[in-house]
Amino acid sequence: MRLRRWATTAATAALVIGVTALAPASAAQEPSAAAPTSYVALGDSYSSGAGAGSYDDASGDCRRSAVAYPELWADANSPASFDFTACAGARTDDVVEDQLGPLDADTTLVTLSIGGNDAGFGTTMQACVLSGTSACLGAVATANAYITDTLPGQLDTTYRAIRDRAPNAEVVVLGYPRLYQLNGTCLFGISEESRAAVNGAADNLSETIGKRAADHGFTYGDVRPAFTGHEICSTDSWLHSLTLPVGDSYHPTATGQRGGYYAVLENLA
Ligand SMILES: CCCCCCCCCCCCCCCC(=O)Oc1ccc([N+](=O)[O-])cc1
């Protein structure tokens, strides 16, 4: 074996010239150790950690949290490089235009959640909260039609751009939780019928994202099981209900980032 012969030759040379510690033996005998991990975290507010607190001041309106799942993964796995470009409010085209800078052929891991804002997460929840059940059901129907008809193509474009820029990376796409525990312990808020409809849209969104990810050879992490029992109206919610100011509304708490998102990612990458 060429490398073993090189190691023997080097050891001999070391003896001849009187060097006793040229290199650790393991370094010479394991030249193909795994390449260092280079991690890039893309996506929207569910990935930036809006709602979790401990924001990086420098991230401004992107609201990147020190306890968002990408930071938790980086803390636990000490990648050689870590770039966190996820941003609250991001849509698919924002990822392509603003977030892919750090990706290159050395990138080994990419994670993201994306698609909820394209599908109208904010306007849908606003209709549900402010305008009653019938408006909510209408807004959810509009979101479902978008998720079925338009979002798949937008995800394809985004995933292709990621693969082009990071040809060697494992790409882990994370979905979204159901927001509500049905028949739970909610004293106020939207109607039970509206809650069920919103959950249905969350399922449609997660299933659509999972299918597109699989078709691109990406790994999909379904967070719905991890959040089960921790939805709004449960007694141990990992999601904010309506908050003031509204920016944290319907987003994971710090516990949700850890127990819902990071736990799923750590099992996959
Ligand atoms: C799409 C249909 C709505 C039905 C509900 C589905 C439930 C779960 C899906 C969650 C999708 C969340 C997408 C990401 C949310 C996001 O970035 O929120 C923002 C957070 C903050 C801002 N902002 O401007 O500060 C804007 C948006």
PDBQT file of the ligand as one rigid body, heavy atoms in Angstrom, charges set to zero:
ROOT
HETATM    1  C1  LIG A 301     -49.295  28.090   5.274  1.00  0.00    +0.000 C 
HETATM    2  C2  LIG A 301     -50.624  27.878   5.858  1.00  0.00    +0.000 C 
HETATM    3  C3  LIG A 301     -50.759  28.319   7.247  1.00  0.00    +0.000 C 
HETATM    4  C4  LIG A 301     -51.198  27.236   8.118  1.00  0.00    +0.000 C 
HETATM    5  C5  LIG A 301     -50.361  27.030   9.317  1.00  0.00    +0.000 C 
HETATM    6  C6  LIG A 301     -49.274  26.080   9.134  1.00  0.00    +0.000 C 
HETATM    7  C7  LIG A 301     -48.602  25.807  10.415  1.00  0.00    +0.000 C 
HETATM    8  C8  LIG A 301     -47.160  25.584  10.413  1.00  0.00    +0.000 C 
HETATM    9  C9  LIG A 301     -46.410  26.234   9.333  1.00  0.00    +0.000 C 
HETATM   10  C10 LIG A 301     -45.449  27.233   9.809  1.00  0.00    +0.000 C 
HETATM   11  C11 LIG A 301     -44.772  27.923   8.706  1.00  0.00    +0.000 C 
HETATM   12  C12 LIG A 301     -43.869  28.984   9.207  1.00  0.00    +0.000 C 
HETATM   13  C13 LIG A 301     -43.053  29.622   8.159  1.00  0.00    +0.000 C 
HETATM   14  C14 LIG A 301     -42.034  30.573   8.662  1.00  0.00    +0.000 C 
HETATM   15  C15 LIG A 301     -42.574  31.688   9.444  1.00  0.00    +0.000 C 
HETATM   16  C16 LIG A 301     -41.783  32.953   9.433  1.00  0.00    +0.000 C 
HETATM   17  O1  LIG A 301     -40.731  33.182   8.859  1.00  0.00    +0.000 OA
HETATM   18  O2  LIG A 301     -42.464  33.851  10.153  1.00  0.00    +0.000 OA
HETATM   19  C17 LIG A 301     -42.080  35.148  10.222  1.00  0.00    +0.000 A 
HETATM   20  C18 LIG A 301     -41.483  35.585  11.354  1.00  0.00    +0.000 A 
HETATM   21  C19 LIG A 301     -41.134  36.888  11.493  1.00  0.00    +0.000 A 
HETATM   22  C20 LIG A 301     -41.424  37.753  10.457  1.00  0.00    +0.000 A 
HETATM   23  N1  LIG A 301     -41.066  39.073  10.571  1.00  0.00    +0.000 N 
HETATM   24  O3  LIG A 301     -41.310  39.837   9.609  1.00  0.00    +0.000 OA
HETATM   25  O4  LIG A 301     -40.499  39.438  11.613  1.00  0.00    +0.000 OA
HETATM   26  C21 LIG A 301     -42.067  37.329   9.322  1.00  0.00    +0.000 A 
HETATM   27  C22 LIG A 301     -42.410  36.005   9.208  1.00  0.00    +0.000 A 
ENDROOT
TORSDOF 0
